[in-house]
Amino acid sequence: MHTDDGRGTGESIEGRSVDDAVTAIVRREDGRDPEAVRAALERVATDGVVTREGVEAALAHASKVVSTPETRVEMAAIALGDARDAAEPVTDLDSVGTRLDAFEARLASVEDRTAELGDRLDTLVGPDGADAGLYETAAEIRRLTGDATRAQRAADQLKLDLESFQRWLSTPSVRVRELETDVETIEATLDDLSAAVDDVGSASAEAGADSTPDGAVWADATLRTRVAELLLADVRAELADLRAWADLEAGDDAPGPAPETDLDDLGDRLDRTDGRLTDLRGRLDGLARESWSDRFGDRLDAFEDATEGLEPPLDWAGVEAAFDEHRPAVERTA
């Protein structure tokens, strides 16, 4: 069994103080972060001294830490099964099916991560791990426990989100309120866009307003208008699903508030939002300068192409990634 740093130098760090061991390891390999080395070695130290006994204790602790996400993943899987059962009558609605698919993907991801943690722990406690150097073992224990903690948090968050999803499934007023929040998001987005368009218009009215920063603001606002259009389409699709859902529940004489009036109100607000978007698009087109179109036209066309043909429910992570890729740098004042 090696007792050095695992690199065959022959200089043992076993029995040395953490400070001495950190100095030795950093000296052996330039570029190591001393604080990271110290954090790893402190996990295998007993009374400030690096020992094999400290390694064994750290491995025992790591085993407990790794077992926690396994339990939490099992609980999340049970919660997902309950959600599937509760959603069964309405899984044909896109707003329901898409949410379930996303939960399935998250569960599969955290299951894979948790299984990998177990494999890594087995390697540490097996023959290969026993033959590894003290520092390499300590560093892997530190990485393993950190990854296990993150996996546990992911599983816990998934379970919490599934509980929220079940409330959304069972309570019409919750569904309406969440949709209203989405409508409010669009309205706030249009308020910001309107202010940006006003700024472009004011700058364009001044002499020498054909500057690159103003053009960047114009291009950014144009891209954000496209994002708002996609968001509006997404929310309209969810509104249609909630209307169909309300009809099903009315036919079943389901208890709870009749949400149709609220849904009608949200539909009216979306219609007004659509009108504001059309007005903003027209204002931006009217403010466009040839130099701005020449400079930013490729970006605008590329984003349009990237989002063309998208159908609700949208993959918003993909939309946001495309937006970040194509938006210009905008100088903002405090």
N, C-alpha and C positions, 0 to 999 in steps of 0.2 A: 504494500500500500504506500503510495507516494505521500509525502508530507510537505512537499514544496509547493510552489504556486501553480503546479500543473504544467509547467513549460519545460521541465527537465533541467532546470538550472542547478538543482541540487541544494539550493539555499532554502532551508525550511523556514516557514513562517509559523509553524506550530510552536506554541509556548511563548511566542513573542507578544509584546503589547500591540494593541491596535495601531498606535502611532508608528511604532517601528515597522509593523507589517505593511502599513500604507506606504511608508517611505520606500521600502524594499520593492514593492510591486510597481509603484510609479517609476522608480529608477530603472527597473528592468524593461519597461515598455513605455516609450515616450508617447504622449497623447492621451494617456488615461486621465480621467477626471478624478483628482484626489478625493473629492467629496463623494463621488459615486463609489469609489473603492472603499472608503470609510463606511459608508452606509451598508455595503454588503458585508464587510468583515465584522461590524458591530452585531450582526445577526448571529454570528458563530463565536462570539466572545463570551468568556466567563470571567466576571470581575475584571474586565478590560484586557483579557488575555485570549488570544486565538487558540482554540482547543478542538480536538476531535469530539469531545463531549458536547461542546457548543454546537457543532455541526449536527450531531444526533438530535439534540433538543430542537434545533431549528427545523430539521426534517420532520420531526413529530408535529411541530406547530404548522408547518406547511401542509402536512397531510390533512389536518383539521380544516385549514383554510380552503383547500381544494375540495373537500367534501361538501362545503356549504353551498357553492353554486350548483352542485349536482342536485341537492335537495330543492333548491329554489327553482331550478329548471323543471323538476317534476311537478312542482306546484303550479308553475306557469302552464305546463302542458295540460294539467287538469282544468285550469281556468279556461284554456282555449277550447277544450272539449265541451265544457259547459256553454261557452259562447256559441259554438257551432250548433249545439242542440237548440239554444234559445233563438238563433237566427234562422233556423230551418224553414219556417214559413215564408221568409222574404229573401232568401239567398239569391233569387233571380234578379233582385234590384242591384244595379251596379254599385250604388253607394254602400250597400251591405257586403256584396261579394268582394269588392276591392279592399275593404277594410280587413275582411277575413284573410284574404290572400297576403296582405302585408303582415298580419300577425303570424301567419304560417311561416313566412320567410324569416321573420325575426326569431321565432322559436327555433327554426332549423339552424340559424346562424349561431345562436347561443348554445345550442346542443353540441354543435361541432366544436366550438371553442372550449366547452367544458370537457368533452372527450379528449381533446388535445392536452388539456391540463393533466388529466389522469395519466396519459402516456408519458408526459414529461416527468411526472412524479415517479412513475415506475422506473424510468431510466435513472433518476437520481438515487433511488434506494436499492437498485439492482447492482450487479457486479461492475458494470461500466461506471456507475456513479461512485461506487466505493473506491475505485481506482483513480478517480479524478483528483486534481489538486484542491487544496482547501479553498483557495480564492475562487476557482472556477465553480466549485460547488456552492460557495456562499453567494456568488453573483447570480447563479441560476435560481437559487432559492429566493433571492430578492425579486428577480423578474417573475418567477412563478407565482409568488404570493400577490404581487401587484396585478398580474393578469387575472388571477382568481378573484380578487376583489372587484375588478372591473366587470368580470363575467357575472358575478353575483348581483352587482348593481343593475346590469342589463336585464337579468332575469327578474329582479324585483320590479323594475320599471315596466317590463312587459306585463307582469301580473297586474300592476296598478292600472295600466292602460286597458287591459282586458276587463277589469272591473268597471272602468268608466264606459267602455263599449257596451257592457251589459246594461248599465243605466240608460245609455242612449237607445239601446234596443227596446227597453221596456217602458220608457217614459216619453210620450209624444212631446211634452213641453220642453224636455231636454234637447230633443232633436231640433225643435224650432228655434230654441235659444242659440244653439251652436250655429245654425244656419244664419241667424240674425247677426251673430258675431262676424261671420264671413262677409255678409253684406256691409257691415260697418267698416270692415277692412278695406273693401273696394271703395267705399265712399271717402275714407281717409286718404287712400291712395290717390284718388282723383283730386282731392283738395291739394295735396302736395304737387301733383302734376300741374294743376291750374296755376299755382304759385310759380312754378318753374317756367311755364309758358309766358306768364306775365313778365317775368324777369327777362326772358329772351326778347319779348316784344318791346320792353322799355329800352333794352340795350340796342336793339335794331333801329330805334328811333333816333339814337344819338349818332353823331358823326364818328366815322371810323369803327362802326359796330361790326364790321366784317372780320372779326378777330377769331382766332382759333378757340379760345376759351368759351366764347358765346356759342360757337358752333358745336363744341363738345356738349354743352348744356342742352342744345337743341337735339342733338343725336341721342343723348341719354334719355331725354323726355320722350322721344319717338319710340325708343326701345321699351321704355316703361309703359307706354300706352299699349303696346302690343301685349305685354305681360298682363296688363289690366283686362284686355279683351279676352285673353285665355282664362283668367280668373273668373270673369263674368260668365263665360260659357260653362265653366266647371260648376259654378254655384247654381246656374239655371238648371243644369242637369240634375243636381241634387234636389233642387226644389221640385222638379218633376217627379223624382222618386218619392219624396215625402208626400206629395199629393196622392200618388198611387197608394202609398202606405196608409194614408189617412182614410182613403176609400175602403181599403181592406178592413181596417179596424172598425170603421163605422158599420160595415156589414156584419162584423162579429159582435156588435154591441159592446165594444171594448170600453172599460171605464176610463176616466180621466177627462181632461179638458178637450173640447173639440177644437183642433188647431187650424181649421180651414180659414177662419178669418185672419189669423196671424199670417198664414201662408199667402193669402191674397194680398195682404199689406206688403209682405216682402217682395211679392211679384211686382207690385206697383213701384216699389223702390228700385228694383232692378231695371224696370223699364226707364225710369228717370236716369238711372246710372248709364244705361245704354245711350240715351240722348246726350248726356254730358260727354261721354267718350267720343261720340261722333263729332261733337262740337270741338273738342280738344284736337282730334285728328285733323279737322279742317283748319284750325288755327295754326297748327304746326306746319301743315303743308303750305299755308299762305306765308309763313315766316321764312321758309326755306330759302337759302341763298345758294347760288351755283357753287361757290367755293366750299360751302359746307357739304353739299351733296357730293362734290368731287372727293372731298377728304374722307367722309364717313359713309358714303353710299354703299361701299362693299360690306361694311359691318352690318348695316341695316338689312341689306339683301340677304346676307348669310344667316342672320338671326331669323328673318322671315322664312327662309328655306328650312332652317332647323326645326321650326315650330309649325310648318305647314302640314295640314292633314292630321294634326293631333286631335284626338277625340276624348271627351270626358269619360271617365274620371282620369285626370292627367297625372303623369309622373312628374311631380313638382320638383323633385331633386334634379331631374334631367333638364327641366325648363330653367331652373336657377343656374345650373352649371353652364348652359348655353348663354344665358344672359350675362353672367360674369365673364365669359370668354369674349363676348362681342362688344360689351359696353366700353365707351371711351373713358379715359381719365378725366374727371371733372374737378376743376378748382372750386373748392367750397370755402366760404367765409364762415367765421365762428359766429 
